Amino acid sequence: MRPDFFYVQLTVIWYGNIPEETHYVILRTMFSPWRALAWVVFFLAFIIPFLVLINRKVKTKPVAMIALCSLAIIGIWLEHFLLLGPALSHGATDLPLGLYDIAIFLGFMGLMVISVGWFMRTFPETTAGPQTRSA
């Protein structure tokens, strides 16, 4: 799912002239407590990565890229929460984000880190370029 999901959804609704579908977007971007979360998602998953990745030097620093990717992953996770939250928590006055939600996120994040670490150890990156045969 991409960070520009809401814009694309709104474009389809506007172009298709489907006003009954606007409730979906309005609920998640205009009303509390989802409005603040929508702005956080917008900045974490789009604005910050866009502005940081304009600089070419940042893309060559692994630590900076790990930090940026971590922010983007958190932003995408919050975007999924924003998509599901209003449907599961009707009439919520504050964000229904609890300790279980964070623990589940950290558990899956840990599994992903372990999987990527195992893959990188099993299939190490080679530093040599393509090998050419001399005639």
C-alpha positions in Angstrom: 0.0 0.0 0.0 1.4 3.4 -0.9 1.4 6.5 1.1 -0.6 8.4 -1.5 -3.6 5.9 -1.1 -6.0 8.6 0.1 -5.3 10.9 -2.8 -5.8 8.1 -5.3 -9.0 7.0 -3.5 -10.2 10.6 -3.6 -9.4 10.9 -7.3 -11.4 7.8 -8.1 -14.3 9.0 -6.0 -14.2 12.5 -7.7 -13.8 11.2 -11.2 -16.4 8.6 -10.9 -18.8 11.1 -9.3 -19.5 8.8 -6.3 -20.4 11.1 -3.5 -21.6 8.3 -1.2 -18.0 7.1 -1.0 -16.6 10.4 0.3 -17.6 9.5 3.8 -14.7 7.1 3.9 -12.1 9.8 3.2 -13.8 12.5 5.3 -14.0 10.3 8.3 -10.3 9.5 8.2 -8.9 13.0 7.3 -11.3 15.5 8.8 -12.5 14.2 12.2 -10.8 13.7 15.4 -9.0 11.5 16.5 -8.2 10.3 13.0 -7.2 13.7 11.6 -4.0 13.9 13.6 -3.1 10.3 12.7 -3.6 11.1 9.0 -1.2 14.0 9.2 1.4 11.8 11.0 1.1 9.2 8.3 1.4 11.8 5.6 4.7 13.1 7.1 6.2 9.7 8.1 5.4 7.9 4.9 5.7 10.6 2.3 7.1 14.1 3.2 10.1 13.0 5.4 11.3 10.3 3.0 10.7 12.5 0.0 12.7 15.4 1.4 15.5 13.2 2.8 15.9 11.2 -0.4 16.4 14.3 -2.5 19.9 14.4 -1.1 22.2 12.0 -2.9 24.7 11.6 0.0 22.1 10.3 2.4 21.4 7.4 0.1 25.0 6.2 0.4 24.9 6.0 4.3 23.5 2.7 5.5 22.7 4.0 9.0 20.7 7.0 7.6 18.9 4.7 5.3 18.0 2.2 8.1 16.6 5.1 10.1 14.6 6.5 7.2 13.3 3.0 6.3 12.3 2.5 9.9 10.3 5.7 9.8 8.7 4.7 6.6 7.7 1.3 7.9 6.2 2.9 11.0 4.3 5.3 8.8 3.0 2.5 6.6 1.9 0.5 9.7 0.1 3.6 11.0 -1.5 4.0 7.6 -2.9 0.5 7.8 -4.1 1.3 11.3 -5.8 4.5 9.9 -7.5 2.4 7.2 -8.9 -0.1 9.7 -9.3 1.9 12.9 -12.5 3.9 12.1 -14.2 0.7 10.9 -13.3 -1.2 14.0 -13.7 1.6 16.6 -17.0 3.5 15.9 -17.3 6.7 17.9 -13.8 6.6 19.3 -12.8 9.9 21.0 -9.1 9.1 21.1 -6.9 6.8 19.1 -7.6 3.1 20.1 -3.9 2.3 20.0 -3.0 0.1 22.9 -0.1 -1.9 24.2 -1.3 -5.0 22.4 -1.1 -3.2 19.0 2.4 -2.0 19.7 3.5 -5.4 20.9 2.1 -7.1 17.8 3.9 -4.5 15.6 7.2 -5.1 17.5 6.8 -8.8 17.2 6.4 -8.8 13.5 9.2 -6.2 13.1 11.4 -8.6 15.1 10.5 -11.4 12.8 11.3 -9.3 9.8 14.7 -8.3 11.2 15.5 -11.9 12.0 14.5 -13.0 8.5 16.5 -10.3 6.7 19.5 -11.0 8.9 19.3 -14.7 8.1 19.0 -14.0 4.4 21.9 -11.6 4.4 24.1 -14.2 6.2 23.0 -17.0 3.9 23.4 -15.1 0.7 26.1 -12.4 1.3 26.4 -9.5 -1.0 29.3 -9.8 -3.4 31.5 -6.7 -3.8 33.0 -7.8 -7.1 31.3 -6.5 -10.3 30.4 -8.6 -13.2 33.2 -10.8 -14.2 34.4 -10.7 -17.8 36.4 -13.2 -19.6 39.5 -12.1 -21.4 40.1 -13.7 -24.8 
